[in-house]
Amino acid sequence: MKLRLSLTLGALVAWGAGAQDDGAFRIAVSNPLDSARSGEIVELAGAALGRFKGDDLQKLHVVDAKTSAELLAQAVDSDGDLVFDRLVFQADFAPRETRSFAIRLGARVAPTLKDFRVHGRFVRERFDDFAWENDRLAFRLYGEALETWQKEPLTSSAVDVWQKKTRRLAQGEWYLVDDYHKDHGEGGDFYPAGASRGCGGTGLWKDGQLALSKNFRASRVLANGPLRLVFEVDYPVWDRPGVKETKRVTLDAGQNLARFESRYTLDGASGPITWAVGIRKGEQESFRIERARGFARTWEHLTRYGENGWLGCAVVTDPAQITDVAEDKTNHLVVVTTPAGSVATHYAGSGWDRSGDFKDLAAWDAYVEDFARRLRSPLKIEAAR
């Protein structure tokens, strides 16, 4: 079955008869699966919101029709043109459940600090990292200044993952204290991504080898919470001449995997692009690949900075585009061929046995399998009558 890689785990809706006399849109959102979906992000296209345009999206209120409770919502500018074009909110769904919501225009209510469940920023003071997190885990990418750091230079386009025991946004404080390789009660950075692909880093694939970029050179944030983070980084310097990449990352609240979209420019080349997404080889690890379902995962013992339990990493992509499974000295690799003009897309993230969410490998496997299943069966959204 071909995996439908939509922008989120939700779906977009085209409005018809959903507008009522009171000025509200009413929608019915259905879970087609026989399993529950907790903390699901529902996404509505701004173009489908009738007369509501641009800044109006910041003033829309989403109300649960059954309980009359207002849900936290976020207007998103997904393309950086300074015009809001998406509305997202979060809800839980029981197996096969359909829930109804009313969307009304009102006064804008700014989110408070406690509402924010995602955040990301360029960390100039830590050699140009880009760091981001949600209420489940944290990540970072390496910037240009790290390549020439006198103490410990590193050239790598790996995806680094940090582990959390807390639901609050803590990564900024960890940077401030600058002792994040030690667990002070809320987690930290115990994953040695280094020059490997880390947990979901990519590269171009040619003649059975990876072509890799150096560290990113520029970044920009398009949306920064409270429910969704969207940012981009540019990789214009590669070990293969004539290659440029812009990578867009989307992380939603409540999810352990982020969405990665790479737009490659190859001088003098056209047609399909073959690339690979990788997971570093860890010590005492268990590796599993499910090519037909489009995912690979590891489960490894974290010992680089002391005994820090077990971590699972997973990557998920369209199984119809997977062309090979390979490995090199440091990585497990899933090789993917993307049609000309398409965006190279995958999801990647991690789970930790000390987070309170994944007690063991079986729990991590269950999450990854469910995540892939939810991608194949997105929420169904219809205008309610």
N, C-alpha and C positions, 0 to 999 in steps of 0.2 A: 504493500500500500504506500502510495506516495505521501510524504509528510508535507502538510500545508504549513509553511513557515510564515505565519502571520506576524504582525508587528508586536503583538502581545499574546498572552494566553486567552485573551478575550476575542471579540470579533467586532467588525464595524457594522453600522446599521444605516439603511436608507429609510428616511421618514416618509410615511404615507398618511394614514388617517390617525396618527398618534396624537395630534393636537386636539385638545378639548376646549370647551367653551371658557374655562377658567384661565386659558392661556398656557396651560401646562402640556408638555409632551408626556405621554405615558408609554412605557416600554415593558415588554415581557422578555425576561432573560432566562434561557433554559439550559440546564446541564444535561447533555445527551448521554453521559456515562452512568454506569451502575456504581460508581464510586463517588465519594464526596470530594468537593473542591473547596479547600479552605483558603481564605485570603485571596480570592481570585480578583484580578484586575479586569474591570469592564471598560472597554474603550469605545468611544463614540466619535465619529468623524465630524469635525466642525462644519464641513460642507453639507452635512445631512441634517443640521440643526435648524433648518428653516430660516426664519428671519433673524436668528441670533448669529451675529458675525463678530469676528475679531475680539475686541475687549469685552463684548457681552459674555463670552465664555467664562470670564472671571467672576461673573455675577450669577451664574447658574447654580441652583440649589437642587440636590438630588435627595429625594425623600422615599423611604421604604413604604410602599403602599399598605403593607400589612400592619406595621407597627407605628407608622407616622414619624419614625425617627429620621432625622436628617443625617446623611452620610458625608464623610469628608470627601471632597472632590478637588480636582486640580485641572486647570486649563494648561495646555501644553503647546508650545511653539516647536514643532518637530523638525522644521527645516531652517531655522535661524533667520527667517525673514521679518521677525518682530511682529508677526501676526499669529495669534493663537489659532490652531487648527485641529485640536483634539481636546476631548474632555474625558478624564478617567476618574473612576471611583473604585472602591474595593468592597467586596461582599463575599459571604460564604454561601455555598450551595450544597444541599444534600443530594444523594444519588437521584437522578432523574427529576430533580426539582425545577420548577419554574417560579421565578420571583418577579414581582411587578414593581416598577419604580416610576415616580413622577418627577419631571424636571421642570423647574420654574425659574423665571428671571426675577431677581430681587437685588437688594443692596449687596455690594461685595463685602465679604467677611474675610479678612486676612487671616491665614493660619497662624496659630501660636507656636511657640518653640516646641511644646510637647506634641504637636501634631506631626512634626517632621519625622519620617521613617526612612528617608534616603538623604544622602548628601555626598557631594564630590567637589574636589578643588585641586588646583595646581599648587604643589608644595615647593615653592622656590627654596625655602630654607633647608630642605632635605634633598639638595642636588637635583631639583626639577622633577621630582616624582609627580605623577597624577594619582591621587588616592581617592577611593570612593567606598561607600558602605551603605547597607540598609540595616533593618532590625534583625538580620540573621547572620551576616558575615561581612567581611571587608576585602578589598582588592587594592592593588596598585600596579602602575606601569612605570617604567624607568625613563627619565628624561635625559637631555643632552649633557648636563653638567656631571652626571655620574660617570660618563666615559673617561673623564680626565681627573677624577677625584684622586688626590695624591695618596690617601691612605688605602683605599680599596676600590680601584677603578673597575667598572663593569660595563661592558657593551652587550646589551640583551634587549630583545623585544618580547621577553617572556611576560606571562600574566602571573603575578604574585597574588596569593590569597592569604588573608589573615583570619584567625579564628576568634569567635566571640562566644561568651557565656551570657551576655546581657542583650536585652532588646533595645537599649538606648544607643544613641550615636556617640561612640567613644573614641573613634580613631584620631580625631583632632587633638584630644587630650593626650593620647599615647604619643603622638608626635611631639607635643609640648614637653612632656616629661623625658622623652628620648631614652626610654628603657623598655621598649616594646617587644624585645626578644625574651622577656621574662614575664610570666603570668603573675600579675598582682591581684588576681581575683576575678577579672572580667575577660581574660583572653590575651591575645597578642599575635605577633608574627613569628611563627615557628616553622614555616614552610620554606625550604631553601631552593627557591626557583632558579637563582643564578643565571647561567647562560643557556639553560635548557629551555624548553617551551613552557615550563611551569605548568599551570593548570589552564590550558586552553589557548596558548600562544600559537601563532600561525606562521607560515612561510610559503613561498612559491615552490612548486615541485617540478623538477626537470631532470630527466635522465637518472631517476632514482635517488636524487639528492635534494636537500632543502637549500633554497636561496633565502637569505635572511636580511632583514633591515637592521640598521643601527637603532639607537634609542630615538624616541619621538622628538620632534623639533618644535612643534606648536600644539596648543590645545585650546579648546573653547567649550564652554558649557551652554547648552541650549535650553535645558530645563533642570531645575534643581529642587524638586520636592514641592509638597510634602510626600507625595506617593510615587513619583517617577523622576528618575535622573536620566538625562540624555546628554552626552558629551562626545566630542570628536578629538582625535589626535592625528597628526600628520607624520608619516614616515617617508621623507624624501631621499634618504641616504641608504643605499643598499649595497650588498656585496655583489649584486648583479647589475650592471649598468643599465640605465634607462628605465628604472622601475620607481614608481611612487605609489604610496598607499595612504588613503584616508580611512581610518577605522572609527566607526561610530559604535558607542556602547550605550545600551539601555538597561537600567536596573530598576525593577519595581519593588515596592515594599512586599515583605512576606515571602520572597522567592530566594532560593539558594543558587540559582543559575541566572546569569546575565546574558543578554543578547549582544552578539558581536557581528557587525556588518563591515566588510572591507570592500572598498572601491579601489581597484588597481588600475594604474596607468602604465602600460608597457610600450615604450617607444618602438615604432615600426612593427607592432604586432596587433593582430585582430583575431577574432574567433574565441572559442572557449578558453577559460583560464583554469589550470590545474594547480591546486594548492593543497596544503596539509595542515591539519590542526593536531596539536600534540599534548601529551601529558608526560611529565617527567617520570623516569623510572626511579622508584623509591626503594628503600631498604625494607625487607620483610613484607613485601607488597603482594597483594592479590590483584591481578589484572583480568578484566572481562571485556570482551567485545561482542556486541549484538548488531552485526552489520545490517540485518534485515529490518531491525527496529531503529537503526540510526544512532546508536550510542555506544560509547566506551567508557569504562570507569576503572579507577584504581582504589585500593584501600591500603594505606601504608602507615607504618609506625613512625611517629615524629620524634627524632632523637638528636637532631642537629644542635638544638639549644637546650638540651636536657630532655628528660622524659616528659613528653607532652601529649601522650595518648595517641589515638589513631585518627587519621584524616582520610576522607574519601574525596576524590576529584572525579568529575564527569564532564564529557563533551557530548553534545547532541547536535545532529545535523540531518539533512534530508537524505534518507537511505537511497533514494532513487539516483542521487548524484555521487554516491560513494563509488570510487573506481578501484580502490586497493586499500589494504591494511599493511603497514610497514613498521619498521623500527630502525633506530640508529643507536649509537652508543648511550645516549642519555634520554631518549624519548620513545614512547609508543605513539604511532602516527596513524591518523585516518586521512586517506588521500581522497580528495573531492574534485570533481570537474564541474565548473559552473558555466552555463551557456553564455555566449557572447551577449554583452549588454546587461547581464544580471549581476546582482550583488552577492559576494561570497559571504554566506551567513551560517553562523553556528551559535550554540549556547554553551556556556561553561560556568562551572562553579564548584563549590565544595561543601562538605558536611563534616562535623567534628564530633567525636564520641563524648566530649565533655561539654558540648553546647546545651545538652538537655533535649535535643531533637533527634539524635541518632545514637542509640545505645550500642549498636554493633553493625557489622557489615550487612546483615540481613535488612536492617532498617534503612541503610543507605541504598541498597539495591531496590527496595520497595519504592523509595522516593524517586530515584532516577527512572525506573520503569513507569511510574505514574506521571512524571513530568513529560516523558516522551509520548505517553498515551494522550495526555491533555493537549499537546501540540497537534496531534493527529485529529482530535475531536474538539475544536474550539467551542466556546459558548455560542448559542444561537440567540440572536437578538431580533425581535420583531416589534413593530409599532402596535401597541395595545389598542383595542377598539372599545 
